[in-house]
C-alpha cells in the first residue's frame, strides 16, 4: 500500500502523485477515504476500492504525476 495525493478527480479518472514510477497500461487499485463535509459530493462515503488503468505518467521532482482512467465511472 502506498499513499498517493489526488490532484484532480472526475467521474472517469484522476490525476495523482505517486512516490514510485508506474507504467502506462498498468492496473492499480485506488482507495479513497471518506470525504470531509466541505469536499465534493462526487465521491460517496464508504466507497469501495476503484480499479483504474494508468494512462500517462511523468516524473516531477521526487514524485511521479500519474493520470488514471477508472475501469467503471464513479458517482
C-alpha positions as CSV (number, residue, x, y, z in Angstrom):
1,X,0.0,0.0,0.0
2,X,1.3,3.4,-0.9
3,X,0.0,6.8,-0.1
4,X,-0.8,9.0,-3.2
5,X,-2.2,12.5,-3.3
6,X,-5.1,13.2,-5.5
7,X,-4.6,16.4,-7.5
8,X,-7.7,16.2,-9.7
9,X,-10.6,13.7,-9.9
10,X,-13.7,13.3,-12.1
11,X,-16.2,10.5,-12.7
12,X,-14.0,8.8,-15.2
13,X,-10.4,9.3,-13.9
14,X,-7.9,11.1,-11.7
15,X,-4.5,12.8,-11.6
16,X,-2.5,11.6,-8.6
17,X,1.1,11.8,-7.3
18,X,2.9,8.6,-6.7
19,X,6.2,8.0,-4.8
20,X,7.2,5.4,-7.5
21,X,7.1,5.2,-11.2
22,X,4.1,3.4,-12.9
23,X,4.0,2.3,-16.5
24,X,1.3,3.2,-19.0
25,X,-1.4,0.4,-19.1
26,X,-0.5,-0.8,-15.5
27,X,-3.6,-1.5,-13.5
28,X,-3.9,0.0,-10.0
29,X,-6.4,-0.1,-7.2
30,X,-7.3,3.2,-5.5
31,X,-8.9,3.5,-2.1
32,X,-10.3,7.0,-1.5
33,X,-11.1,7.9,2.1
34,X,-14.5,9.2,3.0
35,X,-14.8,12.9,2.0
36,X,-15.0,15.7,4.6
37,X,-18.1,17.8,4.9
38,X,-16.5,20.5,2.8
39,X,-15.4,18.3,-0.1
40,X,-17.3,17.4,-3.3
41,X,-20.3,15.1,-3.2
42,X,-18.9,13.3,-6.3
43,X,-17.4,10.6,-4.1
44,X,-19.9,8.9,-1.8
45,X,-18.9,7.9,1.8
46,X,-17.8,4.3,2.1
47,X,-16.8,4.0,-1.5
48,X,-15.3,0.6,-2.4
49,X,-11.8,0.4,-3.9
50,X,-11.6,1.7,-7.5
51,X,-9.9,-0.2,-10.3
52,X,-8.0,2.0,-12.8
53,X,-5.6,1.9,-15.7
54,X,-2.6,4.2,-15.9
55,X,-3.0,6.4,-19.0
56,X,0.1,8.6,-18.5
57,X,3.0,9.0,-16.1
58,X,5.8,11.5,-15.8
59,X,8.5,12.3,-13.3
60,X,8.0,15.6,-11.4
61,X,10.9,16.1,-9.0
62,X,10.8,13.4,-6.2
63,X,7.3,12.1,-7.2
64,X,5.5,11.0,-10.4
65,X,2.4,12.5,-11.9
66,X,0.1,9.7,-12.9
67,X,-3.1,10.0,-14.9
68,X,-5.5,7.1,-14.4
69,X,-8.8,6.1,-16.0
70,X,-11.3,4.3,-13.9
71,X,-12.5,1.0,-15.3
72,X,-16.0,1.9,-14.2
73,X,-17.1,5.6,-13.8
74,X,-17.8,6.7,-10.2
75,X,-20.7,8.8,-9.0
